[in-house]
Amino acid sequence: MSPAACGTWPGERLAQAFNPQGWQQWLAAALIAPGWILATTIAAGLTRTLARR
């Protein structure tokens, strides 16, 4: 069966997977923000540790 016959192309499903909507979008933002804070904190700590040497 071709993708056209079933109504969706593989790219459409992939686009939906990487484009959260509704509560999933809020959850993604709620996980990304602390991740950036954690990464920034680690980078600052490493920079300070290496600068002391």
C-alpha positions as CSV (number, residue, x, y, z in Angstrom):
1,M,0.0,0.0,0.0
2,S,1.4,3.4,-0.9
3,P,1.5,6.3,1.5
4,A,-1.0,8.2,-0.6
5,A,-3.4,5.4,-0.3
6,C,-3.5,5.5,3.5
7,G,-3.8,9.3,3.6
8,T,-0.6,10.3,5.4
9,W,2.9,10.6,4.3
10,P,5.7,9.6,6.7
11,G,6.8,13.2,6.9
12,E,3.5,14.3,8.2
13,R,3.6,11.8,11.1
14,L,7.2,12.9,11.9
15,A,6.2,16.6,11.9
16,Q,3.4,15.8,14.3
17,A,5.8,13.9,16.6
18,F,8.1,16.9,16.8
19,N,5.3,19.5,17.1
20,P,3.7,19.1,20.5
21,Q,0.3,20.7,21.1
22,G,-1.7,21.6,24.2
23,W,-0.5,20.1,27.5
24,Q,2.4,18.4,25.7
25,Q,3.8,21.7,24.6
26,W,3.6,23.0,28.2
27,L,5.3,19.9,29.5
28,A,8.1,20.2,26.9
29,A,8.7,23.8,28.0
30,A,8.6,22.8,31.7
31,L,11.3,20.2,31.0
32,I,13.4,22.4,28.7
33,A,13.7,25.4,31.0
34,P,15.2,23.5,34.0
35,G,17.5,21.7,31.5
36,W,18.9,25.0,30.4
37,I,19.3,26.2,33.9
38,L,21.1,22.9,34.9
39,A,23.4,23.1,31.8
40,T,24.3,26.8,32.5
41,T,25.0,26.0,36.2
42,I,27.3,23.1,35.2
43,A,29.1,25.3,32.6
44,A,29.6,28.1,35.1
45,G,30.9,25.7,37.7
46,L,33.4,24.1,35.3
47,T,34.5,27.5,34.1
48,R,35.1,28.6,37.7
49,T,36.9,25.4,38.6
50,L,39.2,25.6,35.5
51,A,39.9,29.3,36.0
52,R,41.3,28.6,39.5
53,R,44.1,26.4,38.2
